[in-house]
Amino acid sequence: QDFTGWRLLAEDGTEIGNVTGLEDIPGNPCLEVETAEGAVLVPLHEDLVVNVDEQGRALVMRIPDGLLQC
């Protein structure tokens, strides 16, 4: 599924940013996400996906500690 244009939310409901694309790294696809602090890559792994809200175009994920820190 293409999540480009969707909002990425943390498990607690905090908005992380907007998905701008997919970096198709073999064995480790990552979402390209534009945050307030800049662009980050977030692994798109089924174990991290908490909820997919197709109507609201929002993806809720369990974000690993330290992933969003520069």
N, C-alpha and C positions, 0 to 999 in steps of 0.2 A: 504494500500500500504506500502511496505517495503522501507524506505528511507535510510537504512544502506548503507554507502559509498557515499551518496550524500553530496553536499556542502550546508551549511545553510547560507543564506544571509539576512541581514537586509533590510528593505524596501528601504533604501537609496542606496543599492548596496554594502554596506560594508560586507566583508566576516566575518562571525562569527566563523565558524569552520567546522569540518566534523562530520556528523552523524555516530555514532558508534553502535547505537542500539536503542531499544525501551523499556522503563520501563512501563509496562502495569499496571498502578495503576488504580484500579476500579473507573470509573467516571472521571479520569484525566490522560489519557495516556501522557507520556512525552518522548520527544526525548532525548537520551543521546548524547551529543555533546562534542567533544574534541576541546577546544579553545587553544589559545596561553597561557592563564592563568591557564589552567587545565580543568577538566571535569565539565560540568554543565547539568542540566536537564531543558528542555524547553517544556512547555505545548504544546501538539499537539492538538490545538482546531481550528475548521474551521473558527472562527471569526478572528484568528490571521494569517491565511494563506493568503498571497497576490497573490502568483503565484507558480505554479508547472511546472518547465521546465524539462519534461521527457527526451528530447534530450540532454540537457546540464547537466542533473542529478543535478539540483539545486532547492532548496526550498527557496522561498522568504517569510519571515514572518515579521509581525509587532511585535517587541520584546518589552514587557512591560518595562517601566522605572525601573531600579534597579535590573532587573532579572539577568544580567550578572556580577554584582558587587559582590565581595566577602566581 
